[in-house]
C-alpha cells in the first residue's frame, strides 16, 4: 500500500519544493494555509489510519492545497470528511472496481477526490453522475499539475 512510504514520489515533491512554495506565494487562495503540526497528523493516524505518504508530506510541509480544483483537504477538513467518506464508500462506491481508498479533497460540485491505495491513482466520485473519474496518475502528478496551473495564472496576472 502507498501509505507506508512511497519515497520515490516524496522525493519528487521534495525536489520540487521551491516551485511548490512559489505557487503557494502567488496564489490568493493559499493565504493563511500553513503546515500541519506533526503531533496533530499523528493523532489523526492513531484515530483512523495512516495518511498516504505524499499527502502526509504535503500536510507537514504546506498544509492543504487550494491552488486549483480539485482542492486538497487541510487536516481539519480531513478530520471532518474522513468518517463521512467511509460511509459514502460503503453506500455508493462499493459497487465500483477499485482497491482501498483514502479521501484527499473534493471538487466544487461536492464530488469526493480520493487515492486508490493499490494503484496510487487519484480518482473522483462524481456525485451528480454516480460515476468514478480519473483525475491524476498519482498524488505527486496531481499536486505538481495544480502548482503549474497556479504559476501560469500568476504569470498571466503579472502580464496584465
Rosetta blueprint (number, residue, H / E / L):
1 X L
2 X H
3 X H
4 X H
5 X L
6 X L
7 X H
8 X H
9 X H
10 X H
11 X H
12 X H
13 X H
14 X H
15 X H
16 X L
17 X H
18 X H
19 X H
20 X H
21 X H
22 X H
23 X H
24 X H
25 X H
26 X H
27 X L
28 X H
29 X H
30 X H
31 X L
32 X L
33 X L
34 X L
35 X L
36 X L
37 X L
38 X H
39 X H
40 X H
41 X H
42 X H
43 X H
44 X H
45 X H
46 X H
47 X H
48 X L
49 X L
50 X L
51 X L
52 X L
53 X H
54 X H
55 X H
56 X H
57 X H
58 X H
59 X H
60 X H
61 X H
62 X L
63 X L
64 X L
65 X E
66 X L
67 X L
68 X L
69 X L
70 X L
71 X E
72 X E
73 X L
74 X L
75 X H
76 X H
77 X H
78 X H
79 X H
80 X H
81 X H
82 X H
83 X H
84 X H
85 X H
86 X H
87 X H
88 X H
89 X H
90 X H
91 X H
92 X L
93 X H
94 X H
95 X H
96 X L
97 X L
98 X L
99 X L
100 X L
101 X E
102 X E
103 X E
104 X E
105 X E
106 X E
107 X L
108 X L
109 X L
110 X L
111 X L
112 X E
113 X E
114 X E
115 X E
116 X E
117 X L
118 X L
119 X L
120 X L
121 X L
122 X E
123 X E
124 X E
125 X E
126 X E
127 X L
128 X L
129 X L
130 X L
131 X E
132 X E
133 X E
134 X E
135 X E
136 X E
137 X L
138 X L
139 X H
140 X H
141 X H
142 X H
143 X H
144 X H
145 X H
146 X H
147 X H
148 X H
149 X H
150 X H
151 X H
152 X H
153 X H
154 X H
155 X H
156 X H
157 X H
158 X H
159 X H
160 X L
